[in-house]
Structures are given as structure tokens and as C-alpha cells.
Amino acid sequence: MIRYVDDALRAELYGFVLRDDIFACRIACLLESYGTGYPFLCFYIQTDENGRAVSAVSEYYSDMTVMLTERSDITELEEFLSMRGFSSVLSGRPLISGLPNEQGAIMRLADRERLFSVRSDADMVFLPQPDLRELWLLMKSCEDDSFRPPEYEDFLLDASHRLRHGSASFAAAAFGGSAAATAMTVAQSSRCAVIGAVCVKKEYRRRGAGSLCIRELCSQLGGRDIYIMRDRNKNEDFYRSLGFENAGEFYITRKRKEL
């Protein structure tokens, strides 16, 4: 059974998703920062015949994140997601039949000593309170086929809200007074975090700026479990050099656009 999560079920869902799982982290982040009751955000919990939680789903606008367990009812989830309609479905395995999937790798920080031994260009300085518009423009300048930042207004509203609620962190490095590199948590709960949007301007690459931003973020995140999501064919050596190791795969299914 799949149930809509209202205030009465919020504690049950929160207890279920507060775990070391990248998909649970994304759902817990939304739950901690927004809660229930927003028209653009819904949560659902799947239970077995004994009433035990076996899966969780967040629906942020029409982007779905699904946390699975070994007891998840995949058939029921596929029927539910198709009925709800979606722009994208993110999960640990393909869930929608007949649609192609984008596959990527999950990596987990396993060696903090290696990360904190990173060095960078001596001229780099951290920006203690980076301007969100400047960081968005930096992200936009790094846009490619595998990375597309959201529209500025959407980014600003979500980032500002999550910062106020302690569920987002940013790090930025500057050369000559302007932002040269940035990284942020795309999901952050009280237990774990997912780092993303690691961007470095072309003229400052290979000088350690991206590595230092990740190190600064991890320092801010304390003892949380820390993950990244990467293109399956890109950046593995870079993240391994910082102490990350492969920890699984993710799949994104996108709805075909109508002609």
C-alpha cells in the first residue's frame, strides 16, 4: 500500500528515511527543510502487508525521488509513479518500463585523511558568505550535457529556503576577488549529505580550487556521511583522489516530451 504523508505520518516517514542512503537523504532533506503541506511537494510511504515501511517517495513539483529496500513492491511503485505523472524519477534501479534511463555512479567519502591533505594554489581564498547570484552565474558558465543548473529564480528560492533551515551548505573559492569555483550540497539532512554542482571556471582548473571547495564543504558537514553523484564515465579518478569510493548506482528516468 502507498499512503500520502500528512502531518500525522510525518514522524513515521522521517524515522524511516533518516538513514545512510543517498535517496533517503534527498527525501529527508526536503522533509526537514519544507515539511508537509506545501502544494508543490508531496511525500508518500509504501508499506507491506504488516504495515511496515518498505519504500519512500518524494514528489518535488513533478520530480520524483524513490528510496527502495529489499522489500519494496516494484510493480506497485511503477503503477503509482505512472499514475501520478512525472518529469523525472530518481532511484537506485530502473522503475518505469518502456522508457530509457540515465545511469550514473554514487561515491561515498571513505578516507577523510586523504581529503584533508589536499593542497591548492596559494593565491586562492575562500569566500565566507558567497553571493548566490554570483555562484549561479558560475554554475551557468560550466553548463554542459551532463550538468544543467536550474533557472535562477528556482535556484534562488530553494537555496535561500534551505539555507535558512540548515539543510544547504555552500563553499566558494576566489582568485582576484571574484568567484572561481564552487560546490554545494544538493541534499543535506541531519545524518548525511550529497555534494553536487562542483564547478570551476575553465581558466582556474587544475589548480586545486574544486578540491578545496569540496574539502571546505566536508568540514562544514562534520560527521555526516557524504556522497556524490557523478556521470558514470567522468571524474572517478578525481573523486578517488579525494578519498571517495564507489558505493552504488543511480538511475534517472525522464518522461518523453510530447511533440
Backbone bond lengths (Angstrom), bond angles and torsions (degrees), N, CA, C in turn:
res aa  C-N    CA-C-N  psi(-1)  N-CA   C-N-CA  omega(-1)  CA-C   N-CA-C  phi
1 M - - - 1.464 - - 1.527 109.45 -
2 I 1.328 115.67 139.72 1.454 121.09 176.23 1.520 108.46 -114.01
3 R 1.322 115.35 123.54 1.464 120.99 -175.87 1.526 110.77 -116.36
4 Y 1.316 115.32 142.38 1.462 121.44 172.59 1.523 108.69 -71.54
5 V 1.326 116.80 137.95 1.462 121.21 -177.83 1.523 109.78 -96.13
6 D 1.318 115.99 114.62 1.459 121.54 172.81 1.522 107.95 -107.05
7 D 1.317 117.72 -168.36 1.465 120.33 -178.07 1.525 112.11 -59.72
8 A 1.330 117.03 -32.01 1.459 119.97 -178.03 1.525 112.24 -68.63
9 L 1.332 116.82 -27.42 1.466 121.22 -178.37 1.518 112.74 -103.27
10 R 1.320 116.86 -0.40 1.466 119.64 -174.75 1.528 111.96 -59.66
11 A 1.326 117.58 -45.01 1.467 120.64 -177.98 1.526 110.75 -63.95
12 E 1.333 117.05 -37.87 1.471 120.20 178.93 1.527 110.46 -64.25
13 L 1.332 116.69 -45.31 1.457 119.56 178.56 1.519 110.78 -63.92
14 Y 1.320 117.15 -43.60 1.459 120.72 -177.03 1.534 110.86 -61.87
15 G 1.307 116.81 -42.89 1.453 120.16 177.90 1.514 112.66 -62.71
16 F 1.333 115.69 -32.18 1.465 120.58 -179.03 1.524 111.80 -75.04
17 V 1.336 118.22 -39.38 1.469 120.59 -174.24 1.526 113.28 -91.82
18 L 1.310 118.85 -4.56 1.457 120.03 179.08 1.530 108.53 -82.57
19 R 1.322 114.87 78.70 1.457 121.56 -176.46 1.518 109.48 -150.11
20 D 1.343 115.54 171.14 1.460 120.86 -178.71 1.526 109.83 -84.94
21 D 1.302 115.21 80.41 1.463 122.64 -177.42 1.519 106.15 -151.04
22 I 1.320 117.39 128.65 1.457 120.19 -172.64 1.531 112.30 -63.70
23 F 1.328 117.52 -34.28 1.461 120.51 -179.55 1.533 109.83 -76.42
24 A 1.331 117.05 -38.56 1.459 120.59 173.88 1.524 110.92 -61.70
25 C 1.340 116.24 -37.49 1.470 120.67 179.45 1.520 110.83 -60.80
26 R 1.328 116.83 -43.03 1.457 119.97 -179.47 1.528 111.14 -64.26
27 I 1.331 116.53 -39.60 1.459 120.32 179.23 1.527 110.30 -70.32
28 A 1.343 116.88 -43.80 1.468 120.63 179.50 1.523 111.21 -62.20
29 C 1.333 117.33 -37.25 1.463 121.28 178.33 1.529 110.56 -59.84
30 L 1.311 117.12 -47.67 1.464 120.73 179.02 1.520 110.86 -63.88
31 L 1.323 116.39 -39.57 1.462 120.06 -178.53 1.524 111.00 -67.98
32 E 1.343 116.97 -41.10 1.461 119.95 179.97 1.524 112.40 -69.43
33 S 1.326 116.88 -36.98 1.462 119.19 -173.95 1.527 113.40 -88.94
34 Y 1.330 117.64 -29.80 1.466 120.29 -177.75 1.522 113.55 -112.94
35 G 1.327 117.09 -32.89 1.454 119.27 -174.32 1.518 111.56 71.44
36 T 1.304 116.66 -163.52 1.459 121.61 178.70 1.529 109.28 -100.62
37 G 1.325 115.84 161.05 1.454 119.74 174.48 1.506 115.86 106.56
38 Y 1.344 118.43 -5.32 1.461 120.32 176.26 1.533 109.43 -85.24
39 P 1.337 117.97 139.60 1.469 119.26 -177.66 1.524 113.74 -68.46
40 F 1.339 118.06 -22.55 1.461 120.71 -177.75 1.527 113.00 -94.94
41 L 1.334 117.38 1.57 1.459 121.03 -176.30 1.517 110.46 -137.96
42 C 1.328 115.72 124.53 1.465 121.50 177.87 1.527 109.43 -130.62
43 F 1.318 115.45 152.62 1.456 122.27 176.18 1.519 109.26 -126.03
44 Y 1.336 114.78 149.18 1.456 120.93 178.89 1.529 108.27 -139.01
45 I 1.327 115.30 151.35 1.452 120.70 177.73 1.527 108.48 -130.52
46 Q 1.316 116.21 133.52 1.462 121.64 177.76 1.529 108.47 -100.98
47 T 1.318 116.40 131.82 1.456 121.65 179.72 1.524 110.27 -121.42
48 D 1.338 115.91 155.98 1.461 120.20 177.72 1.524 110.11 -88.79
49 E 1.335 116.16 -171.36 1.466 120.40 -175.91 1.526 112.51 -66.17
50 N 1.335 116.95 -16.77 1.457 120.99 178.46 1.527 112.54 -98.28
51 G 1.333 115.82 5.60 1.453 120.05 178.38 1.514 114.80 82.01
52 R 1.334 117.70 10.53 1.464 121.09 179.80 1.529 110.06 -86.92
53 A 1.317 116.24 138.55 1.470 120.83 179.40 1.522 109.80 -66.31
54 V 1.339 116.11 133.51 1.464 120.49 -179.82 1.531 112.19 -127.47
55 S 1.331 118.55 -17.50 1.469 122.77 178.95 1.520 108.64 -153.15
56 A 1.344 115.44 157.97 1.459 120.90 175.33 1.523 108.50 -137.07
57 V 1.327 116.06 148.78 1.461 122.17 -178.25 1.522 108.89 -136.89
58 S 1.329 116.68 135.26 1.463 121.19 167.96 1.521 108.10 -114.62
59 E 1.314 116.09 144.79 1.460 123.28 179.08 1.526 107.81 -126.47
60 Y 1.319 115.99 96.88 1.463 121.91 -178.70 1.513 106.97 -100.64
61 Y 1.348 116.24 107.70 1.456 121.36 -163.67 1.525 106.17 54.56
62 S 1.304 120.27 -113.34 1.471 119.50 178.18 1.522 111.86 -119.29
63 D 1.332 116.60 19.15 1.461 121.31 176.27 1.522 109.09 -97.75
64 M 1.321 116.36 120.29 1.454 122.84 -175.16 1.524 111.43 -102.25
65 T 1.321 116.10 138.39 1.467 122.55 167.78 1.514 107.39 -119.09
66 V 1.329 116.16 132.38 1.464 121.10 -176.69 1.522 109.50 -122.67
67 M 1.328 115.96 124.13 1.468 121.57 173.56 1.520 108.38 -99.07
68 L 1.320 115.94 121.59 1.460 121.55 -176.82 1.522 111.29 -106.57
69 T 1.321 115.71 157.18 1.455 122.81 168.69 1.523 107.53 -130.82
70 E 1.320 116.14 177.33 1.462 120.01 179.10 1.525 111.98 -64.25
71 R 1.323 117.53 -19.75 1.471 121.39 -177.00 1.529 112.89 -98.77
72 S 1.327 117.69 3.81 1.469 120.43 -178.46 1.526 111.10 -61.28
73 D 1.323 115.56 143.25 1.463 122.07 174.44 1.528 107.09 -93.25
74 I 1.338 116.52 96.83 1.462 121.73 -174.01 1.524 111.35 -66.04
75 T 1.314 117.48 -39.42 1.465 121.10 -179.75 1.520 111.17 -61.31
76 E 1.319 116.05 -45.37 1.463 120.05 179.02 1.523 111.13 -64.41
77 L 1.333 117.05 -39.87 1.460 120.47 179.24 1.525 111.46 -64.13
78 E 1.330 117.59 -43.41 1.464 119.97 179.24 1.522 110.68 -61.46
79 E 1.323 117.38 -43.68 1.468 120.84 179.00 1.530 110.55 -63.03
80 F 1.330 116.45 -41.20 1.465 120.57 -179.29 1.522 111.27 -65.71
81 L 1.334 117.38 -47.58 1.460 121.16 -178.41 1.529 110.78 -62.85
82 S 1.318 116.57 -41.11 1.457 120.05 179.54 1.524 110.75 -65.73
83 M 1.323 116.60 -37.55 1.464 120.80 179.33 1.529 111.04 -68.53
84 R 1.346 117.33 -40.56 1.453 120.69 -179.50 1.524 111.88 -67.71
85 G 1.337 116.24 -31.01 1.454 119.67 -172.07 1.518 108.59 81.80
86 F 1.310 117.46 146.75 1.459 120.32 -176.60 1.515 109.78 -157.58
87 S 1.321 115.13 156.93 1.460 121.35 167.75 1.516 109.63 -92.85
88 S 1.357 115.77 -39.03 1.455 120.20 178.46 1.517 109.40 -151.15
89 V 1.325 115.37 153.95 1.464 122.55 174.70 1.520 107.46 -128.72
90 L 1.327 116.80 121.95 1.463 123.12 177.08 1.521 108.23 -108.11
91 S 1.335 116.67 128.04 1.459 119.93 -178.97 1.516 109.85 -159.64
92 G 1.337 115.30 179.15 1.450 120.54 -179.49 1.506 114.46 -89.58
93 R 1.326 117.50 2.27 1.458 123.02 174.90 1.522 108.11 -158.71
94 P 1.333 118.37 159.85 1.465 119.40 177.29 1.526 110.52 -63.31
95 L 1.342 116.29 136.53 1.456 120.04 -176.71 1.517 113.91 -120.62
96 I 1.324 118.49 -19.04 1.457 121.32 -174.48 1.528 109.27 -113.41
97 S 1.315 115.97 116.64 1.462 120.57 -179.96 1.524 110.66 -70.44
98 G 1.330 115.99 145.22 1.454 121.14 172.44 1.514 115.18 84.03
99 L 1.335 118.66 0.52 1.460 121.61 177.81 1.527 108.94 -121.60
100 P 1.338 117.46 143.41 1.469 119.66 178.89 1.525 111.58 -70.35
101 N 1.318 115.63 156.56 1.455 121.93 -179.78 1.522 110.77 -121.04
102 E 1.321 115.19 140.31 1.461 120.60 168.45 1.526 106.89 -90.33
103 Q 1.308 116.75 127.99 1.457 120.77 -176.81 1.517 110.21 -112.73
104 G 1.336 116.37 137.68 1.450 120.91 178.55 1.513 110.64 -141.31
105 A 1.319 116.14 175.92 1.465 122.42 -177.29 1.523 110.97 -107.09
106 I 1.319 115.06 144.30 1.459 123.01 172.62 1.521 107.76 -103.96
107 M 1.327 116.97 134.82 1.452 121.16 174.90 1.524 109.20 -126.35
108 R 1.328 115.51 147.53 1.467 122.21 -176.99 1.523 109.41 -122.23
109 L 1.332 116.52 138.90 1.457 120.17 178.16 1.524 109.27 -68.19
110 A 1.331 116.23 117.29 1.464 121.47 -176.81 1.517 113.21 -115.49
111 D 1.337 117.99 -20.91 1.464 121.64 -175.33 1.523 109.13 -131.05
112 R 1.322 116.52 89.57 1.457 120.86 -177.43 1.525 111.91 -69.90
113 E 1.312 117.50 -29.54 1.466 119.50 178.89 1.521 110.85 -62.57
114 R 1.326 116.73 -40.64 1.462 119.65 178.10 1.518 110.39 -64.53
115 L 1.322 116.93 -43.04 1.463 120.12 -179.70 1.525 111.06 -60.19
116 F 1.318 117.40 -45.66 1.459 119.62 -173.71 1.527 113.07 -82.36
117 S 1.317 116.79 4.11 1.467 120.07 172.23 1.529 111.86 -95.54
118 V 1.348 116.71 1.06 1.463 121.93 -178.02 1.525 110.56 -64.03
119 R 1.312 115.34 139.79 1.468 121.57 175.35 1.526 109.11 -120.47
120 S 1.334 115.74 161.35 1.465 119.47 -178.31 1.522 109.70 -143.78
121 D 1.325 113.85 179.01 1.462 121.31 175.86 1.526 110.30 -55.20
122 A 1.320 117.22 132.63 1.465 121.37 -176.43 1.523 112.63 -64.54
123 D 1.337 117.96 -19.65 1.468 120.67 -178.30 1.524 112.83 -84.20
124 M 1.320 117.95 -3.95 1.453 120.48 -177.92 1.519 111.10 -82.59
125 V 1.334 116.28 137.77 1.460 120.83 175.50 1.524 108.65 -129.47
126 F 1.316 115.89 151.39 1.456 119.83 176.89 1.521 110.34 -82.82
127 L 1.325 115.43 147.42 1.458 121.31 172.78 1.524 107.45 -96.80
128 P 1.329 119.18 110.55 1.464 120.65 -174.02 1.527 113.58 -66.46
129 Q 1.333 117.73 -32.00 1.457 121.51 178.54 1.531 108.93 -133.13
130 P 1.320 116.93 75.81 1.460 119.91 -175.51 1.525 112.18 -65.19
131 D 1.309 115.16 143.41 1.460 121.83 177.78 1.525 109.30 -76.59
132 L 1.336 116.67 127.70 1.465 119.84 -174.02 1.526 112.23 -65.03
133 R 1.325 117.23 -35.54 1.464 117.94 179.01 1.527 110.72 -67.25
134 E 1.329 117.14 -40.05 1.459 120.10 178.54 1.536 110.59 -63.14
135 L 1.335 116.41 -39.42 1.459 119.62 178.91 1.521 110.96 -68.07
136 W 1.342 116.70 -38.51 1.467 119.00 178.16 1.526 110.91 -64.38
137 L 1.323 117.35 -41.05 1.463 120.43 178.15 1.529 110.73 -63.16
138 L 1.328 116.73 -36.42 1.460 120.15 176.58 1.536 109.68 -64.87
139 M 1.345 116.53 -45.13 1.466 120.29 177.32 1.525 110.82 -59.69
140 K 1.316 115.83 -42.92 1.464 120.32 -178.62 1.523 110.81 -62.27
141 S 1.329 117.52 -35.37 1.458 120.83 -179.60 1.527 111.85 -69.49
142 C 1.344 117.02 -18.37 1.464 121.86 -179.75 1.524 112.19 -100.77
143 E 1.317 117.39 8.98 1.466 121.25 -178.43 1.522 111.56 -60.73
144 D 1.338 116.26 137.16 1.464 121.51 173.75 1.527 108.37 -151.10
145 D 1.326 117.69 -166.84 1.459 120.66 -176.35 1.527 113.15 -64.79
146 S 1.332 117.64 -26.00 1.468 120.69 -176.99 1.525 112.50 -101.53
147 F 1.328 118.65 -5.81 1.456 121.28 179.95 1.513 110.39 -142.87
148 R 1.330 115.58 117.66 1.459 121.09 177.18 1.528 108.16 -132.62
149 P 1.318 117.51 110.41 1.473 119.34 179.06 1.526 110.41 -67.15
150 P 1.331 117.45 156.18 1.473 119.86 176.31 1.518 110.56 -68.10
151 E 1.313 115.44 169.39 1.456 120.04 174.09 1.531 109.02 -60.35
152 Y 1.331 115.96 150.46 1.469 120.07 -171.95 1.525 112.05 -57.67
153 E 1.332 117.80 -45.31 1.458 119.95 -177.03 1.521 111.13 -62.29
154 D 1.344 116.78 -40.89 1.466 120.44 178.69 1.527 110.56 -65.35
155 F 1.335 116.17 -43.70 1.458 120.87 178.59 1.525 110.91 -60.87
156 L 1.332 117.09 -46.99 1.456 121.40 -176.25 1.526 111.18 -62.94
157 L 1.319 117.43 -45.85 1.464 120.71 -178.57 1.519 111.40 -62.79
158 D 1.339 116.80 -47.06 1.461 119.92 -177.38 1.526 110.86 -69.88
159 A 1.342 117.49 -46.24 1.459 120.42 -178.34 1.528 111.25 -62.67
160 S 1.318 117.38 -43.83 1.465 120.71 -179.94 1.529 110.91 -62.87
161 H 1.332 115.43 -42.74 1.472 119.35 179.98 1.519 111.07 -63.98
162 R 1.322 117.10 -46.39 1.470 119.83 -177.79 1.528 111.57 -68.56
163 L 1.321 117.47 -34.89 1.456 119.40 175.37 1.526 111.38 -61.39
164 R 1.323 116.36 -42.14 1.471 120.13 179.42 1.522 112.09 -63.52
165 H 1.349 116.05 -28.72 1.462 120.33 -176.55 1.529 112.60 -102.70
166 G 1.318 116.90 12.00 1.457 120.14 175.05 1.512 115.01 69.34
167 S 1.332 117.51 25.37 1.467 120.02 -178.75 1.528 111.51 -119.95
168 A 1.317 116.50 25.49 1.466 121.75 173.78 1.516 108.73 -149.94
169 S 1.320 116.37 144.26 1.462 122.48 175.80 1.519 108.77 -136.77
170 F 1.327 116.25 146.15 1.455 122.27 179.55 1.522 109.46 -129.64
171 A 1.318 115.77 149.82 1.460 121.54 170.17 1.519 107.04 -136.19
172 A 1.322 116.05 140.87 1.459 120.20 179.19 1.521 109.10 -143.09
173 A 1.323 115.06 143.93 1.463 121.55 177.78 1.519 108.43 -118.77
174 A 1.318 115.29 146.29 1.464 119.84 -176.82 1.525 111.14 -128.69
175 F 1.314 114.17 144.77 1.465 122.66 168.97 1.519 106.27 -121.55
176 G 1.299 117.77 127.75 1.452 120.40 177.02 1.505 114.35 65.05
177 G 1.348 117.50 24.87 1.450 120.41 174.21 1.514 115.79 92.48
178 S 1.342 119.45 -8.90 1.460 120.48 179.11 1.520 109.85 -119.27
179 A 1.333 115.59 152.73 1.459 120.86 -176.77 1.521 110.58 -63.21
180 A 1.327 115.90 129.68 1.459 121.53 179.58 1.519 112.08 -114.11
181 A 1.332 117.08 -22.26 1.461 121.09 -178.28 1.516 108.85 -154.58
182 T 1.319 115.80 152.38 1.454 120.22 178.18 1.516 109.98 -151.96
183 A 1.324 115.09 160.72 1.462 123.46 171.66 1.519 106.54 -153.80
184 M 1.315 117.17 155.80 1.456 120.90 -178.02 1.522 109.22 -149.16
185 T 1.321 115.21 167.14 1.454 119.43 170.41 1.526 108.09 -92.32
186 V 1.311 116.37 120.78 1.460 120.23 176.53 1.520 110.66 -82.42
187 A 1.326 116.70 -15.94 1.461 123.16 171.15 1.521 107.11 -149.99
188 Q 1.321 116.19 141.47 1.457 120.01 -178.82 1.525 109.24 -155.49
189 S 1.316 115.73 118.01 1.460 120.84 175.87 1.519 108.04 -115.17
190 S 1.317 116.64 -178.32 1.458 120.30 179.30 1.518 111.94 -69.73
191 R 1.358 117.26 -12.11 1.460 120.25 -176.51 1.522 114.00 -111.67
192 C 1.325 118.10 -33.06 1.464 119.81 -175.95 1.526 109.86 -149.33
193 A 1.332 115.74 174.32 1.465 120.67 -178.37 1.518 109.29 -151.29
194 V 1.329 114.97 153.25 1.457 122.60 176.41 1.521 107.48 -120.35
195 I 1.327 116.73 118.82 1.463 121.91 179.25 1.523 109.40 -89.18
196 G 1.316 115.99 137.47 1.458 120.82 178.31 1.513 110.80 -153.05
197 A 1.340 115.43 -173.19 1.465 121.73 178.77 1.524 111.25 51.48
198 V 1.339 116.19 43.57 1.471 120.55 176.64 1.524 106.98 -81.17
199 C 1.322 116.79 109.22 1.465 121.93 -172.33 1.526 110.53 -130.48
200 V 1.313 115.49 136.00 1.463 121.81 177.39 1.527 107.90 -133.74
201 K 1.319 116.93 130.09 1.463 120.12 176.57 1.530 109.39 -59.32
202 K 1.325 115.66 144.44 1.463 120.17 -173.94 1.519 113.19 -54.29
203 E 1.316 117.39 -40.72 1.464 120.35 -174.90 1.532 112.98 -71.56
204 Y 1.364 117.26 -10.77 1.460 119.81 -178.87 1.531 113.03 -113.60
205 R 1.319 117.12 8.91 1.462 119.83 -178.77 1.525 111.19 -73.36
206 R 1.336 114.70 155.46 1.465 124.30 -178.83 1.533 112.58 66.27
207 R 1.320 115.37 27.60 1.470 120.10 176.34 1.530 110.74 -121.04
208 G 1.331 116.89 8.76 1.455 121.19 176.38 1.508 115.47 87.13
209 A 1.335 118.26 6.16 1.461 120.57 -175.98 1.529 111.78 -66.80
210 G 1.343 116.74 -45.15 1.459 119.92 179.32 1.515 111.51 -63.62
211 S 1.333 116.27 -41.83 1.468 120.31 179.09 1.522 111.45 -61.66
212 L 1.324 116.17 -41.62 1.465 119.81 -179.01 1.521 111.86 -68.28
213 C 1.323 117.57 -34.99 1.468 120.00 176.30 1.525 110.56 -64.07
214 I 1.333 116.49 -41.74 1.460 119.76 178.40 1.525 110.09 -65.60
215 R 1.324 117.13 -41.48 1.460 120.19 178.21 1.521 111.00 -61.37
216 E 1.336 116.98 -43.46 1.460 120.82 179.33 1.525 110.97 -62.83
217 L 1.328 116.65 -42.99 1.467 119.97 178.03 1.518 110.87 -59.93
218 C 1.331 116.50 -47.40 1.461 120.22 -178.26 1.525 110.73 -63.02
219 S 1.316 116.83 -33.44 1.458 119.95 175.69 1.528 110.54 -64.39
220 Q 1.330 117.00 -41.93 1.465 120.99 177.93 1.528 111.60 -63.94
221 L 1.330 116.72 -31.84 1.462 121.55 -172.98 1.524 113.22 -83.23
222 G 1.313 117.40 -7.33 1.455 120.22 174.96 1.520 112.51 61.83
223 G 1.340 115.84 -131.49 1.461 120.52 -174.23 1.509 115.21 -89.69
224 R 1.333 118.23 11.31 1.466 119.71 178.58 1.534 111.26 -62.59
225 D 1.335 116.25 151.87 1.455 120.06 167.72 1.523 107.72 -72.07
226 I 1.334 116.76 135.19 1.465 121.12 -171.63 1.521 109.85 -123.51
227 Y 1.323 115.32 132.24 1.453 122.68 -177.34 1.528 110.34 -126.47
228 I 1.320 114.98 159.68 1.459 121.50 166.46 1.526 107.48 -132.89
229 M 1.331 115.28 156.70 1.464 122.17 173.69 1.524 106.60 -118.95
230 R 1.325 116.52 129.62 1.461 119.34 -176.45 1.530 110.24 -134.40
231 D 1.325 113.93 157.94 1.455 120.54 169.82 1.521 107.88 -57.10
232 R 1.309 117.68 135.86 1.472 120.40 -174.55 1.521 113.17 -61.84
233 N 1.338 117.56 -19.50 1.465 121.16 -177.92 1.521 113.58 -108.89
234 K 1.324 117.61 9.81 1.462 119.73 -174.60 1.527 111.76 -133.42
235 N 1.323 115.28 146.52 1.470 124.60 164.02 1.525 116.16 67.49
236 E 1.318 118.33 12.34 1.465 118.31 179.91 1.528 111.20 -63.37
237 D 1.331 117.24 -46.44 1.470 119.75 -178.96 1.522 111.66 -62.54
238 F 1.334 116.81 -37.84 1.462 120.91 179.07 1.523 110.64 -60.03
239 Y 1.327 117.29 -50.17 1.453 119.63 -177.36 1.527 111.95 -71.78
240 R 1.319 117.78 -32.57 1.470 119.52 174.70 1.531 110.87 -62.03
241 S 1.326 116.22 -37.11 1.470 119.69 179.57 1.513 112.20 -65.15
242 L 1.337 116.77 -18.67 1.469 121.53 179.54 1.523 112.27 -98.07
243 G 1.337 117.16 2.17 1.458 119.57 177.42 1.506 115.57 99.72
244 F 1.339 117.80 10.41 1.464 120.88 176.64 1.526 109.89 -89.71
245 E 1.333 115.72 152.53 1.462 120.67 175.52 1.524 109.26 -135.89
246 N 1.323 116.30 154.17 1.454 120.70 -178.71 1.524 110.67 -62.48
247 A 1.347 115.10 137.95 1.466 119.87 -175.90 1.519 112.83 -136.97
248 G 1.323 117.91 13.15 1.458 119.44 178.91 1.510 112.03 143.37
249 E 1.314 114.87 -167.26 1.458 121.82 -178.49 1.518 110.06 -134.16
250 F 1.321 115.60 156.80 1.458 120.29 171.95 1.521 109.22 -127.79
251 Y 1.309 114.77 157.28 1.456 121.86 -179.94 1.524 108.72 -131.48
252 I 1.318 116.29 137.03 1.461 121.80 175.07 1.524 107.82 -121.67
253 T 1.312 115.24 123.30 1.459 121.46 175.42 1.520 107.58 -107.84
254 R 1.311 116.31 126.88 1.472 120.10 179.32 1.519 109.55 -113.17
255 K 1.309 114.74 141.14 1.467 119.79 178.20 1.509 110.21 -69.88
256 R 1.298 116.14 137.25 1.474 119.61 177.87 1.519 109.86 -64.92
257 K 1.327 116.44 138.14 1.455 121.03 177.38 1.525 110.07 -76.74
258 E 1.321 114.66 138.81 1.461 119.78 178.40 1.528 109.85 -71.48
259 L 1.334 115.54 139.55 1.473 120.30 177.83 1.522 109.63 -78.35
